[in-house]
């Protein structure tokens, strides 16, 4: 109940006034006690919430560790990872709720208690003091004797002064009481209402989060029922198999239990044997031996690298050993050493001896094929294009990506509300976001903003470079150019979600704060970008057109029919694909430290020299035209440039257009490699697939290829650029990238679904252009991509291995194109005088 004191009543100092004052003081004292208790309870709640969040974080980390441990089970790994991400977001929502409770309850009410109630207590002290002084003056005035005039006058003067002072203080005291009674209502309600809104936001965010997760949970629920049924069936099958095996009698056939044959993996025999050491003590050790790929090897543990006993079984013999004390021994003798081994039984010894003899016979029959397989298997560069042989990190994740992106000016705070330490990003805008703004960006749709986590998602190198070339400062200069002019308030951390959402929609959907350029400004911008492109074209950074390809020179004595056979053989090989068995040798081809390695496939006909340069080999004719002896006597010959060069992208010439538009700005900015100008053009309404009808209907993506920048291509593709849109010559971005020899861009377009079977008006596909230009890197990428498509369609036995090889090679090229592009500039200008 609100208690107020009448000002007229206070001047009378009546018993009613005193009773009211006493009631108010008791009420205020009780209010202070309740508020102190509420603040302490709020502090306890916040501390308990922080402890809950800390324990919850450990629980979520445990889920992530369990997901990492379950990498072999894709369903468990993906589901647990998604659940951990959702629970982490709920922890973030809880943190926001506790921060709001601290601001609304603890801080606000403590301020009210310390400021307003303190003023009330000070006014009460002064009132009590002046009341006592007034009471004393009244008593003294009443006790003054009538016959002592000077005492009467003194008592009267004191009483008059005291009453005057009492009136001022009592009026101030009553004013303070009434103000406090009025303010207590608004302060308490304001604090609690803010706290309840924080709860409302928290539960809305949780509802939205789990609404997105609900389809996955329903899907897993359906799968779980089937998994329970399958698990019960597997249990019954294993129990039945256990019972069947347990009832078998292996006393007369223990050989099958001691060794294994795995023909699919090339293992002719494997099992435990005792091996006599070559040291002075001649100790015997039990090791796991296997015969595979024409070699005899053994291991101590499964994870150990196999130790090769005999490198080539064709050069060894096997025999019984009856002249030593131990039983069941046999010896494998090679030209350089011998190895004494002991089996566990006579049957096992005979089985091992027979297996070694059969492997020797098989090795002699398949000498050529096995030799090639051994060469490929022993290559040290099958895992990477990097000659060092060390595994490299092809994509960044977690703290590495976070540190690189947050180091950009302006990225340390959320682009839209200023919340520090953001953990999310919009990859097509190139900005960082807090968790609340990232949820709002998701609701806009991917055609406006594509949200990705800086700590949970994996970041490709080209995407990370895109983020580092834009950033919050650059984008806000575009999308908030007129914000202060329009008087729009930018949200702050902790503002209600609906206010932040309205601001973000006005900023990115309606583009209300973007400054529209005048026609003159747009013209100056386009002209400047075109001049900038010319400077880039003349600089050393711009890649030169590829040289004309060399052609085969006929050996002396070759006739016209032989020349026709060579040409037809060349065309046939250009249209062929790598065999699956030749995939391993592709890695050896790109290992620049290898000496005189060559791809055995007739598809490329390119040899790797000691210094890493490539030379076209003379194409070997078919068996009908040249014998093997002739081919051996005729070494590869350098070939003169007689074929026409591949059609280079024409030199960029700036024409005065009929009309200046944001699309034209995007067109020239893409070629000039200026991402801020490209982002500005898109903000002004430029169509990402804008067609320049005055310049062969080229698109910004084709111009980005002309500019030679991988990042500008990635930016356009992230903003929905069409990777297959063609110009008037029928050439898409993949054609132009192939013609200019931009290997990184070719790799990017193939990963984004570019159609490599599309032909231009000259009926040339990108592969045909790459073959004519003698660009082995691009030929390999195109052929591997085509092979991968065919393997997926056929779903043959090599489908999975082909897909893994394809991913491995493409990831290597992506890493080099973004972090070490000089490695891809292997091809120098062709010089006929070069020896």
Secondary structure, DSSP 8 states (H G I E B T S, - for coil): ------HHHHHHT-HHHHHHHHHHHHHHHHHHHHHHHHHHHHHHHHHHHHHHHHHHHHHHHHHHHHHHHTTT-HHHHHHHHHHHHHHHHHHHHHHHHHHHHIIIIIIHHHHHIIIIIHHHHHHHHHHHHHHHHHHHHHHHHHH--TT-HHHHHHHHHHHHHHHHHHHHHHHHHHHHHHHHHHHHHHHHHHHHHHHHHHHHHHHHHHHHHHHHHHHHHHHHHHHHHHHHHHHHHHHHHHHHHHHHHHH---TT-THHHHEEEEGGGTEEEEEEEEEE-SSTT--EEEEEEEEETTEEEEESSTTS--EEEES-GGGEEEEEE-SSSSSSEEEEEESS-EEEEE-SSHHHHHHHHHHHHHHHHHHHHTHHHHHHHHHHHT-TTTT-SSTT------EEETHHHHHHHHTSTTTTB-TTT--BS--EEETTTTEEE-HHHHHHHHHH-TTT--EEETTTSEEEHHHHHHHHHS-HHHHHHHHTTTHHHHT-----TT--HHHHHHHHIIIIIS-TT-----HHHHHHHHHHHHHHHHHHHHSTTS-------------TT--HHHHHHHHHHHHHHHT----GGGHHHHHHHH-TTSSS-B--STTT-EEE-TTS-EEE------TTTS-HHHHHHS--------S--------------SS--HHHHHHHHHHHT-HHHHHHHHHTT--TT-EETTTTTEEHHHHHHHHT-HHHHHHHHHTT--TT---TTS--HHHHHHHHT-HHHHHHHHHTT--TT---TT---HHHHHHHTT-HHHHHHHHHHHHHHHHHHHT-TTHHHHHHHHHHHHHHHHHHHHH-GGGG-------TT--
